């Protein structure tokens, strides 16, 4: 049964409060002259009820109306609109020992104060000794109260209130006074009162105590009531907007709430916090030091019901962040720009979207996967997927038990060309998934010129379900997937994943190539890959080396019986190649190999072995190699280029990579291969998978 | 045992707080608190004075001696019972004057209570009145002693005192509530009351009698009509008729104080009750 009912309570004050004079401002004179006093809403439309035995916490910044609400509950004042009904005796500890008269003795004050709280003399007589004992005042009880220390004052006040035995306690910031021992005693007493089924309404800035004591929490903000599903969420919602009023803006539309607070954006969807406590932030690296947007001096320059514009002047950089946030069609649009007062030497800029670890799966462009668990040994941030400059969208999927948490899709719509999207696991202490948009500022853009730089516009969407996000990535994947019979090949930045009827055949690094130039191996996956073009049963994609002046052009084609791979190299200037290879890294289940010259079994992986070891003896040129397994279809790797001889070898990788490799290696006999500028054939081959299984 | 509707039920509704009809019920429910507050005021008033409660006796006696000295030695009167007559006026006037001037300020003085705790606000001005009642009782005993010392007789008419005093008490209570309520909103009221009390001391037959006024100014004139608008004029005269003439006072003297008391009480209580839930906002 509701013991306290608060219905549509509003409280309106004149702005000029306190006693007035007849003739001054706000007095008779102004009244006669027709000046109207300004009104101020201390509370607006507060509705809630408290059941008997429940503990309700009220939190909020100073001036948010907490004390006014408590005064109304205590019956000290009445609401301007709405009504409050209380079924039970109330003891308000609004200010302990409020009725104490300094000239009276402690004893007299106990009777008086208990009387004010609605207790009869006979009842006080019965409990007087207990009250004195609880307060710990001892013999001072017969001294006038003005000889008491402030701690004693509060102690005797609390003791009286605790023993008047009302049904409802209104507690306002009383535990802050008194020493630790007494505070502990008070908390214990409040615990006891709760167990006795007393109702407690608790107002405090001590959020720890509030969350420990209260089963329900109401947040007041500018006289309005905000509640969330659990005390923790309400408290978090409050914590996201602690700061100077000028630097905070809260806006909402539809199911989305956004709080911009001192260089940090917190986003809520359906009243659940999507962002991690750290929120969304921007950081700029200058002179080897990261400058966080939270260090800036922020001001909300435009406030709208569904958005805002904020400016944050960095303290140590001649740079001002300019953020524009808006909720449009159920998504949050965040435009990040910077205004440089002079040239700023910025080495890196990152927009960090911190998400809680309750997001367990990610999508990244057409890729998807699971975040690794954060472990206490994670002292640094670890990238989850290797960054792809072409990728502009990433999603986060909540763990399967977290239906309340919305899947997030972040789209980067406009950006500096070097701003890449990246998924990162933070260190263990920060404990977040971080979607980073940014990167190193390239030399052409450094230093940041004086003026306004639009860095990126990030759109955060909530419309899709987890399945839709995965399907979205899957659809993108189709763009780079070929199938031939049961065999399918998926091209991903310099590597091809092969699978047979959804069963992966290859393991990391899959099918890839590598070139040795000046005794340095340059692996295909390290190249800068453009987006793939798919035409019917052919995919074409090219990538440029970051280290050497060449480009690779891959052509994948589904042909009868397998996937043909055609790689050409385009030298941008003349250079020498010592050797190069194309390797097919297979799953460890493959146990036997065959080449044109010999055959054998792959040896077991040796835990002490960390490098790749050839398992065949013959290095004569060949055209094919084959791997067999008892559980997977056999794989045939055949070279179809006739321009140059390749050595076909079988290799066991190191223990940790745990893969069997069929490799086509080209070592020019007559010293390094000299490539002239222009396009040259590199490798052509075909990968087939058959139903043939190891005998 | 009190009927159940007078016992505290612990039910509170914010919309009930301004209902005038609840006043009596609320007052009975918190009668102990009222006595506590009166007791508190008394304790506080005389706490650090060496002579303590003795001052409650000394004050009116001293005032009587001063006035008696002035009006027997400096402005001599040929009335042997002048001291008693003076004291009779003085005691009842002082009750009104201190009740009003202290009661007016009582809400502001007790703002630490009004601001923090819920209880019927009427208790605070009433406690001040009750406090003055104690002084009145002491003064009344002194009055009787002086009266007997001056060879006065105590007759049967003494029983009329409570009737007359009931009128004065209701008048004072009503006025105190009205003024204390006004004082919360406009602090000028306290000063106005102080000035009015000084004026009232001379506009009330304390060191003179109503007959002297009648003899000097035309009873049909506007000045006299204005003069008798002060209900204390009639009340003091009535008190003296009871004490010194040992008879029921002239009925003509009583209708105006009764009417004034009724108006002040009804007006004071209802205005006070309407405003009292909001006092905490103004203090």
Interface residues (C-beta under 8 A of the other chain):
Chain A: X13 X17 X18 X19 X20 X21 X22 X23 X27 X28 X71 X72 X74 X75 X76 X77 X78 X79 X83 X84 X85 X86 X87 X88 X89 X90 X92 X94 X95 X98 X99 X101 X103 X104 X108 X111 X112 X115 X116 X117 X118 X120 X121 X144 X166 X167
Chain B: X8 X10 X11 X12 X13 X14 X15 X17 X18 X32 X33 X36 X37 X40 X43 X44 X47 X48 X108 X112 X113 X114 X115 X116 X117 X118 X119 X184 X185 X186 X187 X188 X277 X278 X279 X280 X281 X282 X283
